[in-house]
């Protein structure tokens, strides 16, 4: 995969995938994006279309109903979707990297056979139940508790900001919970909780600034009882396992962010050629041309960063630092490009009917979710030995 990093030329199979998803984004996603955003409705018809294309199964083996691809293929799909609608892109990202991937990485054979075919098909969604009211960046501050009683986990606690947790097709949430103490420290484990389990409640959806067509809820777990065999991975390894999932997810978020950044470039180029002021297209003004040139530069640099992180990951090499760099650079590129695109569009950029307005509202969360900018800087510093 590293062969094309310096050339920017994708191998044919990757290129074909990207073009296919690009066509889907333009023909299926774009026409309904503004409506779903305005109405805060989940795009079930779009998700069904992505399921039919096999996008939810991209990085998983065929034995589990997957497409036999890899994580980079998922990233390419996210980039193309992110150009048009971040809500749709994050639905796919969370469904795969946060929903199904923990089961694939850490599940036993029974858990994989039970859940992965449902999740890779895209007919069911899973969510990642990590964040809590008092445990965001400090995930070690988890207070949700799970007590093992006669072969049953009894779970009590709250989660917040959980993507894909309350749709009609959400079937599973992987929950982090304190299952004991070891050496005076919390023992955090992960447990599979089917959403139809009594005591599991997805509270009313949030009223968000952006990602309005994405499903996000706080969760309440009250005496939720699941079998002991619903433990995912080793007991006490939940925190470490989820850190691995987050490292991978940062590459995916970087890819989505690059899509958003590039989408702003594409919209701005088109607008700058069509919009007339003082007798000429505004793109002929150096101030506008230079602004768009900087936007393109940001998108290109961020794309190279996530390509690099993905290449290391697929080669089985350490990639934590590169994933954080990619997430940091790409999320800032998306936010900076959204701001500049809005300025280029002028008053129209403040109207929600324009894609750049959605990107302006949507992109801020890219600097927060799956590790804030400050967390990425901390991780990069640690990797440098500081």
Secondary structure as GFF3:
##gff-version 3
##sequence-region A 1 386
A	DSSP	three_ten_helix	2	4	.	.	.	ID=ss1
A	DSSP	alpha_helix	12	24	.	.	.	ID=ss2
A	DSSP	pi_helix	25	29	.	.	.	ID=ss3
A	DSSP	alpha_helix	30	39	.	.	.	ID=ss4
A	DSSP	alpha_helix	44	53	.	.	.	ID=ss5
A	DSSP	three_ten_helix	55	57	.	.	.	ID=ss6
A	DSSP	three_ten_helix	62	64	.	.	.	ID=ss7
A	DSSP	alpha_helix	71	84	.	.	.	ID=ss8
A	DSSP	alpha_helix	86	93	.	.	.	ID=ss9
A	DSSP	pi_helix	94	100	.	.	.	ID=ss10
A	DSSP	alpha_helix	101	106	.	.	.	ID=ss11
A	DSSP	alpha_helix	109	120	.	.	.	ID=ss12
A	DSSP	beta_strand	125	129	.	.	.	ID=ss13
A	DSSP	three_ten_helix	139	141	.	.	.	ID=ss14
A	DSSP	beta_strand	145	149	.	.	.	ID=ss15
A	DSSP	beta_strand	152	163	.	.	.	ID=ss16
A	DSSP	beta_strand	170	182	.	.	.	ID=ss17
A	DSSP	beta_strand	185	194	.	.	.	ID=ss18
A	DSSP	beta_strand	200	205	.	.	.	ID=ss19
A	DSSP	beta_strand	216	227	.	.	.	ID=ss20
A	DSSP	three_ten_helix	228	230	.	.	.	ID=ss21
A	DSSP	beta_strand	231	232	.	.	.	ID=ss22
A	DSSP	alpha_helix	238	274	.	.	.	ID=ss23
A	DSSP	beta_strand	276	277	.	.	.	ID=ss24
A	DSSP	beta_strand	280	281	.	.	.	ID=ss25
A	DSSP	three_ten_helix	282	284	.	.	.	ID=ss26
A	DSSP	alpha_helix	286	314	.	.	.	ID=ss27
A	DSSP	alpha_helix	320	345	.	.	.	ID=ss28
A	DSSP	three_ten_helix	346	350	.	.	.	ID=ss29
A	DSSP	alpha_helix	355	362	.	.	.	ID=ss30
A	DSSP	three_ten_helix	363	367	.	.	.	ID=ss31
A	DSSP	alpha_helix	373	383	.	.	.	ID=ss32
###
